[in-house]
Amino acid sequence: RQNGMSIGYSTFSGFKVELKGHVLTVTLDNPPLNAMTAQAHADLARIWPIIGADDRVRVVVFTGAGERAFSAGGDLAGMLESWGDEARWQIGMAEGRAIIVGMLECPKPIITRINGHAIGLGASLALAGDITIAAEDAQIADPHVSIGLATGDGGALLWPNLIGLVDARRHLLSGDALSGKEAAEKGLVSQAVPRAELD
């Protein structure tokens, strides 16, 4: 509750939101790879302050549906379609900043359950959690460079702070992926576990 009013999550249609007890689970659910939709991007930009103000929530679990991907990141077809739309890109960049800053500033601890591949924006969403637990065989990468873009969506902020500037440059300038196991060994994620032990 906030100021005597009940906080509801039914207005968020870009992903699934479920409150059980004091645990709020946010699940990216866009099969087959949970690529980001425009609706999910807009919704993620506004949900974190609402969660932060919800007295019922003590912890957030942020994950992807299925086992293949936490999130494959941006929808490449959608990105290409809006390539020349400068206004859309400006909105997207503002939303992207609101998503990452919102996660980092959220007063409720966020556990990212990295159930599968986390690529591009998906990697940034996975890495912005307070506790990040990955399936050992998940792939984590920020391959913006492979489509001619500078590292975006928070990657240039998160990777160097987690694994150091030299190692971050190696991965962000090449797009090379790390398995969940390798990411844990480097300190990119908190922990990697066999898929059966993820929960």
matplotlib code that plots the C-alpha trace (Angstrom):
import matplotlib.pyplot as plt

x = [0.0, 1.1, -0.6, -3.6, -4.0, -3.5, -0.7, -1.7, 0.3, -2.5, -1.6, 1.7, 1.1, 4.7, 5.6, 4.1, 4.0, 3.0, 3.0, 3.2, 3.6, 6.3, 8.0, 7.2, 8.2, 8.7, 8.9, 9.8, 7.5, 7.9, 8.6, 10.8, 13.7, 12.0, 13.1, 12.2, 8.9, 8.1, 5.5, 7.8, 10.5, 8.0, 6.7, 10.1, 10.9, 8.1, 7.7, 10.7, 9.6, 6.2, 7.8, 10.0, 6.9, 5.0, 5.2, 4.1, 7.2, 10.3, 12.2, 11.9, 12.8, 13.4, 13.6, 12.6, 10.0, 11.1, 14.7, 16.3, 16.6, 16.4, 16.2, 17.7, 17.7, 16.2, 14.0, 16.3, 13.5, 11.8, 15.1, 15.7, 12.2, 12.7, 16.3, 15.7, 13.1, 15.1, 12.2, 11.7, 15.4, 15.3, 12.3, 14.0, 17.2, 15.3, 13.4, 16.6, 18.2, 15.0, 15.1, 18.7, 18.7, 15.3, 16.7, 19.9, 17.9, 15.1, 15.1, 13.9, 16.6, 16.4, 17.5, 17.9, 17.3, 19.2, 17.5, 19.0, 20.8, 21.1, 22.1, 22.5, 19.8, 19.0, 22.5, 22.1, 18.8, 20.4, 23.5, 21.6, 20.2, 21.6, 22.1, 22.6, 22.2, 22.8, 22.4, 25.9, 25.1, 23.5, 25.3, 25.9, 27.0, 26.7, 27.1, 25.9, 29.2, 28.2, 25.4, 27.5, 26.3, 28.3, 27.6, 24.2, 21.5, 23.7, 26.4, 29.1, 28.2, 27.7, 30.4, 33.5, 32.1, 31.7, 34.8, 37.1, 37.8, 40.3, 38.1, 35.0, 36.6, 37.5, 33.9, 32.2, 34.4, 34.2, 30.7, 32.3, 29.9, 30.6, 28.9, 27.1, 30.0, 32.6, 30.7, 30.6, 34.4, 35.1, 32.6, 30.2, 27.4, 27.1, 26.8, 26.3, 24.5, 23.4, 20.0, 18.2, 19.4, 18.5, 15.5]
y = [0.0, 3.6, 6.5, 4.3, 3.2, -0.4, -0.7, -2.9, -4.4, -5.2, -2.2, -3.9, -6.0, -6.3, -9.1, -11.1, -9.8, -12.0, -11.2, -14.3, -13.3, -10.7, -11.9, -10.1, -12.1, -10.2, -12.6, -11.6, -13.7, -13.3, -16.7, -18.1, -15.9, -13.3, -10.5, -7.0, -5.6, -1.9, -2.5, -4.4, -1.7, 1.1, -0.9, -1.7, 2.0, 2.7, -0.3, 0.0, 3.1, 1.5, -1.7, 0.5, 2.1, -1.1, -2.0, -5.6, -6.3, -7.4, -8.9, -9.0, -12.0, -11.0, -13.8, -15.0, -17.6, -21.0, -22.3, -21.0, -17.3, -14.8, -12.2, -12.1, -8.3, -6.0, -7.2, -6.8, -6.6, -3.8, -2.0, -2.1, -1.0, 2.1, 2.7, 6.1, 7.2, 9.6, 10.4, 6.7, 6.2, 9.2, 7.7, 4.3, 5.7, 7.6, 4.4, 2.4, 4.8, 4.7, 0.9, 0.6, 3.5, 2.3, -1.1, 0.3, 2.7, 0.4, 0.1, -3.5, -6.2, -7.6, -11.1, -11.8, -15.5, -15.8, -18.9, -18.8, -16.6, -12.9, -10.9, -7.1, -5.4, -8.8, -8.9, -5.4, -6.4, -9.5, -7.8, -4.8, -7.0, -7.0, -10.7, -12.4, -16.2, -17.8, -21.2, -22.5, -23.0, -19.6, -17.3, -13.7, -11.2, -7.6, -7.8, -4.3, -4.0, -6.8, -4.5, -1.4, 0.1, 1.2, -0.7, 0.5, -0.2, 0.1, -2.3, 0.4, 1.2, -2.3, -4.5, -2.3, -2.0, -5.7, -7.2, -4.2, -2.0, -4.2, -7.3, -5.3, -3.8, -7.2, -8.4, -5.2, -4.5, -8.0, -9.1, -12.4, -14.3, -15.9, -18.9, -18.5, -20.5, -18.3, -15.2, -16.3, -17.1, -13.5, -11.9, -10.8, -12.6, -13.5, -17.3, -19.9, -23.2, -26.3, -25.5, -27.9, -25.9, -22.4, -21.9]
z = [0.0, -0.7, 1.0, 1.8, -1.8, -3.0, -5.6, -8.5, -11.3, -13.7, -15.9, -16.9, -19.9, -21.3, -18.9, -16.1, -12.5, -9.6, -5.9, -3.6, 0.1, 0.1, -3.1, -6.3, -9.4, -12.7, -15.7, -19.2, -21.4, -25.1, -26.6, -27.8, -26.5, -24.4, -26.8, -25.6, -27.0, -27.1, -24.4, -22.1, -22.5, -21.6, -18.7, -17.3, -17.4, -15.0, -12.7, -10.4, -8.5, -8.0, -6.6, -4.4, -2.9, -2.4, 1.3, 0.6, -1.4, 0.4, -2.5, -6.3, -8.4, -12.0, -14.6, -18.1, -19.0, -20.2, -20.2, -23.4, -22.5, -19.7, -22.6, -26.0, -25.8, -28.3, -31.1, -34.1, -36.6, -34.6, -34.3, -38.0, -38.7, -36.6, -37.7, -39.2, -36.6, -34.4, -32.1, -31.4, -30.6, -28.2, -26.4, -26.4, -24.9, -22.2, -21.3, -21.3, -18.8, -16.7, -16.6, -15.5, -13.1, -11.7, -11.0, -9.4, -7.2, -6.3, -2.5, -2.6, -3.3, -6.8, -7.5, -11.2, -11.9, -15.2, -16.5, -20.0, -22.5, -21.5, -24.6, -25.1, -23.2, -21.7, -20.2, -18.7, -17.2, -15.7, -14.4, -12.8, -10.1, -6.5, -6.5, -9.9, -10.1, -13.5, -14.9, -15.6, -19.3, -19.9, -22.3, -21.3, -23.9, -25.0, -28.8, -29.8, -31.7, -34.1, -35.5, -35.5, -32.2, -29.2, -26.1, -24.9, -22.4, -19.4, -20.5, -20.5, -16.9, -15.5, -17.0, -16.0, -12.4, -12.1, -13.8, -14.3, -17.3, -19.1, -19.1, -19.8, -22.9, -24.1, -24.0, -25.0, -28.0, -29.3, -28.2, -26.9, -24.7, -21.3, -19.9, -16.6, -15.0, -16.6, -15.6, -12.0, -12.0, -13.3, -10.8, -13.5, -11.7, -8.0, -8.6, -11.3, -10.5, -12.5, -14.1, -11.7, -8.8, -10.1, -7.9]

ax = plt.figure().add_subplot(projection="3d")
ax.plot(x, y, z, "-o")
ax.set_aspect("equal")
plt.show()
